[in-house]
Amino acid sequence: MIRCWCGKQVITRTSWTSANPGRRFYYCPDEGSSCRWIGWYDPEMCVRSRIIIPGLLRGRNELEERLEVAIGDMWKWKIYLVLSWILVLIVYALS
């Protein structure tokens, strides 16, 4: 168990900055304290990893955005399909 300078048990988080993408770190759980203790859980990444990982994250984020748009379009087309069948049934019932 790791404790910060003010004696509290630290929390582990993951950094997603461009300088340390995916690198885990410890920090003091008391945000208002003057402790401001931060320590690294993972060792520093090599230069190549720091170059490649942000590009991979950007690509993944773009794919997630495209997926959200596609899911929204899918729901729109499902509604159009249901409404068209309701219209067909109404026309059939009236004839």
C-alpha positions in Angstrom: 0.0 0.0 0.0 1.5 3.3 -1.1 0.8 6.5 0.8 1.3 10.1 -0.1 3.0 12.8 1.9 -0.1 13.6 3.9 -0.5 9.9 4.9 -3.5 9.0 2.8 -3.7 6.0 0.5 -2.9 7.1 -3.1 -5.2 6.5 -6.1 -4.0 5.1 -9.4 -5.1 6.8 -12.6 -4.0 6.6 -16.3 -2.5 9.5 -18.1 -3.8 10.2 -21.6 -1.5 13.2 -22.3 0.6 13.2 -25.4 3.7 13.1 -23.3 2.6 10.0 -21.3 -0.2 8.2 -23.2 -1.5 5.2 -21.3 1.0 5.6 -18.4 -0.4 4.9 -15.0 0.4 7.1 -12.0 -0.4 7.6 -8.3 -1.8 10.8 -6.9 -3.1 12.1 -3.6 -6.8 11.6 -3.2 -7.3 14.9 -1.4 -7.6 17.4 -4.2 -7.8 20.4 -1.9 -4.7 19.5 0.1 -1.2 21.1 -0.3 0.3 17.6 -0.6 0.1 17.4 -4.5 2.0 14.1 -4.4 2.3 12.3 -7.7 4.4 9.2 -8.5 4.7 7.0 -11.6 3.4 3.5 -11.5 4.7 2.5 -14.9 8.2 3.1 -16.2 8.8 5.8 -18.8 7.9 4.7 -22.3 10.4 4.6 -25.2 10.4 7.4 -27.8 8.8 5.2 -30.4 5.9 4.3 -28.2 5.3 8.0 -27.5 5.1 8.6 -31.2 2.9 5.7 -32.2 0.4 5.5 -29.3 -1.2 9.0 -29.9 -1.8 8.1 -33.6 -3.4 4.9 -32.6 -5.6 6.7 -30.0 -6.7 9.3 -32.6 -7.6 6.5 -35.1 -9.6 4.7 -32.5 -11.4 7.9 -31.5 -12.3 8.6 -35.1 -13.7 5.1 -35.5 -15.8 5.5 -32.4 -17.2 8.7 -33.7 -18.0 7.1 -37.1 -19.7 4.2 -35.2 -21.9 6.6 -33.2 -23.0 8.3 -36.4 -23.7 5.0 -38.1 -25.8 3.8 -35.1 -27.8 7.0 -35.3 -28.3 6.5 -39.0 -29.4 2.9 -38.4 -32.1 4.0 -35.9 -33.3 6.6 -38.4 -33.6 4.0 -41.2 -35.4 1.6 -38.8 -38.0 4.3 -38.0 -38.4 5.0 -41.7 -39.0 1.3 -42.4 -41.6 1.0 -39.6 -43.4 4.1 -40.8 -43.4 2.9 -44.4 -44.9 -0.4 -43.4 -47.6 1.4 -41.3 -48.4 3.5 -44.3 -48.6 0.4 -46.5 -51.0 -1.3 -44.0 -53.2 1.8 -43.8 -53.4 2.0 -47.7 -54.2 -1.7 -47.8 -56.9 -1.4 -45.1 -58.5 1.5 -46.9 -58.7 -0.1 -50.3 
